[in-house]
């Protein structure tokens, strides 16, 4: 079943919020570079990169659905 406009908008809001969270976490991680042990920092950076990649994939899927639905414009 094709998602409704409301479902697409809700998914967009969730992904936007997750993107903001990832940006904030990246900023904090970069600030912590000099204060935490390198192996710990590297693990955190790897985890953040995996989450960013998943986020980007989900965002690309949403863009495809939005194009099929005609976006949010009326």
Backbone as a ProteinNet text record, in pm:
[ID]
protein_1_A
[PRIMARY]
XXXXXXXXXXXXXXXXXXXXXXXXXXXXXXXXXXXXXXXXXXXXXXXXXXXXXXXXXXXXXXXXXXXXXXXXXX
[TERTIARY]
83.4	0	88.4	51.6	124.3	102.6	210.9	194.9	114.3	44.6	-31.9	61.2	10	86.6	123.5	30.7	55.4	165.9	165.8	270.9	407.7	410.7	536.2	585.3	493.5	531.4	584.3	521.2	566.5	705.1	724.3	855.8	961.8	926.3	1018.9	1058.7	960.4	988.1	1082.7	1059.5	1145	1287.4	1299.8	1433	1504.1	1430.6	1492	1547.2	1466	1510.4	1631.6	1631.7	1746.4	1870.5	1854.7	1967.8	2026.8	1940.5	1987.1	2063.2	2008.4	2075.3	2212.3	2220.1	2348.8	2449.3	2404.4	2493.8	2546	2456.6	2497.1	2594.2	2565.8	2656.5	2793	2795.9	2923.3	3002	2934.3	3001.3	3060.5	2981.2	3031.9	3149	3141.2	3248.7	3377.7	3365.8	3484.6	3544.4	3459.6	3509.5	3578.5	3536.3	3591.7	3719.8	3757.8	3874.2	3998.2	4021.2	4142.4	4126.1	4004.3	3981.3	3952.9	3927.7	3901.7	4005.7	4015.8	4113.8	4081.6	4185.9	4171	4083.8	4104.7	4020.3	3871.5	3842.2	3704.1	3646.7	3723.9	3679.9	3656	3745.8	3732	3606.7	3577.5	3455	3331.5	3332.2	3218.7	3203.5	3314.8	3310.9	3259	3300	3251.8	3101.4	3054.4	2911.1	2833	2883.5	2818	2813.9	2922	2926	2825.4	2811.9	2711.6	2570.7	2544.5	2412.6	2386.1	2487.6	2473.2	2443.2	2512.2	2488.7	2345.7	2299.3	2162.4	2062.6	2089.3	2003.1	1996.3	2110.2	2114.3	2037	2047.1	1972.8	1821.8	1780.7	1638.6	1587.9	1669.4	1632	1616.7	1705.8	1696.4	1568.3	1533.5	1409	1287.8	1292.8	1181.7	1169	1280.8	1275.4	1209.1	1240.5	1179.8	1029.5	987.2	844.3	776.5	844.9	787.5	769	866	854.5	737.2	722.1	611.3	477.1	475.7	353	328.7	430.5	417.7	469.3	542	597.4	492	521.3	426.7	351.2	388.5	322.6	186.4	92.8	-39.5	-57.4
-117.9	0	124.8	219.5	345.2	428.5	486.5	566.4	693.4	738.4	862.2	981.9	1095.5	1219.7	1242.4	1216.2	1235.9	1142.5	1019.3	923.8	969.7	1020.5	1071.9	1192.8	1281.4	1398.3	1358.3	1259.9	1212.9	1148.8	1070.1	1008.2	1115.4	1219.4	1328.8	1397	1424.5	1489	1404.4	1274.1	1184.4	1182.5	1173.1	1170.3	1303.5	1412.6	1543.8	1554.2	1511.6	1516.7	1427	1309.7	1220.2	1281.4	1349.9	1416.9	1525.5	1600.5	1704	1638.8	1529.7	1458.4	1407.1	1351.1	1301.4	1414.9	1528.4	1644.5	1688.6	1693.5	1735.3	1635.1	1506.4	1403.5	1411.9	1438.9	1452	1569.8	1678.9	1796.5	1765.8	1699.1	1663.7	1567.1	1473.8	1377	1446.1	1539	1612.2	1694.1	1752.6	1828.7	1737.9	1611.4	1517.4	1450.5	1477.6	1412.5	1419.8	1532.1	1550.2	1506.3	1472.6	1444.6	1297.7	1215	1073.5	986.9	863.5	771.3	744.6	732.2	715.4	594.8	474.7	361.5	386	449.3	480.3	579.6	681.7	781.3	716.7	627.9	561.9	475.4	402.8	321.5	409.2	520.1	612	671.1	704.2	759.6	655.9	531	424.1	405.5	404.9	389.8	506	625.4	743.4	735.7	691.4	677.7	574.4	462.8	361.6	419.4	491	551.2	656.5	734.2	836	768.8	658.8	588.4	534.6	475	423.8	538.1	649.2	767	815.1	823	868.4	773.9	643.7	545.7	561.8	579.7	598.6	728.5	831.8	959.4	945.3	872.3	850.5	774.5	674.7	600.4	692.7	780.3	873	968	1019	1107.3	1036.9	909.5	833.3	823.8	791.2	783.5	918.9	1024.4	1158.3	1193.2	1157.2	1184.7	1106.8	981.1	899.6	956.9	1016.6	1072.1	1214.5	1275.8	1413.3	1513.8	1467.8	1555.9	1605.8	1714	1770.9	1888.5	1926.8	2040.2	1997.1	2088.8	2060.5	2131.7
0	0	0	-80.7	-92.3	35.1	90.2	212.2	185	286.7	274.1	287.1	249	262.8	409	498.5	641.1	691.3	643	681.8	631.3	509.4	453.9	533.3	568.3	646.6	783.7	846.9	977.6	966.7	863.2	842.8	818.3	741.6	716.7	847.1	933	1061.7	1146	1148.5	1226.8	1171.7	1040.3	980.1	996.8	987.5	1006.8	1149.1	1246.9	1386.9	1408.4	1347	1360.7	1298.4	1185.5	1121.5	1210	1275	1368.1	1483.2	1536.2	1645.6	1601.7	1482.8	1433.3	1417.8	1367.6	1355.1	1491.4	1590.2	1724.7	1786.7	1766.1	1819.1	1753	1623	1552.5	1607.6	1631.1	1686.3	1824.8	1910.9	2043.9	2034.6	1940.6	1923.6	1880.1	1787.9	1743.8	1857.3	1939.6	2055.1	2156.6	2162.9	2259.5	2210.1	2087.2	2027	2115.4	2176.7	2257	2401.9	2442.5	2584.1	2615	2514	2541.2	2470.4	2515.8	2458.1	2311.4	2232.8	2088.4	2051	2110.3	2071.3	2099.8	2211	2244.2	2144.5	2111.3	2015.2	1878.7	1837.1	1706.4	1700.5	1809.2	1812.2	1802.5	1873.4	1868.2	1728.1	1664.5	1529.5	1429.8	1444.4	1356.3	1372.4	1496.4	1523	1462	1480.1	1424.5	1272.3	1211.4	1065.4	1016.2	1088.7	1050.6	1060.7	1167.5	1185	1078.3	1042.5	938.1	803.6	774.2	648.7	643.9	753.1	758.7	740.7	807.3	795.8	650.7	585.1	446.2	354.1	379.8	299.7	320.7	445.2	473.9	412.7	414.6	355.6	203.8	140.8	-3.9	-37.9	44.2	22.1	36.5	136	156.4	38.1	-12.8	-128.7	-247.5	-266.7	-375.3	-355.1	-231.7	-202.3	-221.2	-180.9	-195.3	-343.2	-425.6	-569.2	-628.5	-586.2	-635.7	-590.5	-473.5	-417.1	-464.6	-519.3	-564.1	-463.6	-363.5	-262.4	-166.7	-97.8	-2.9	-62.1	-182.3	-247.5	-300.3	-296.6	-352.8	-483.4
[MASK]
++++++++++++++++++++++++++++++++++++++++++++++++++++++++++++++++++++++++++

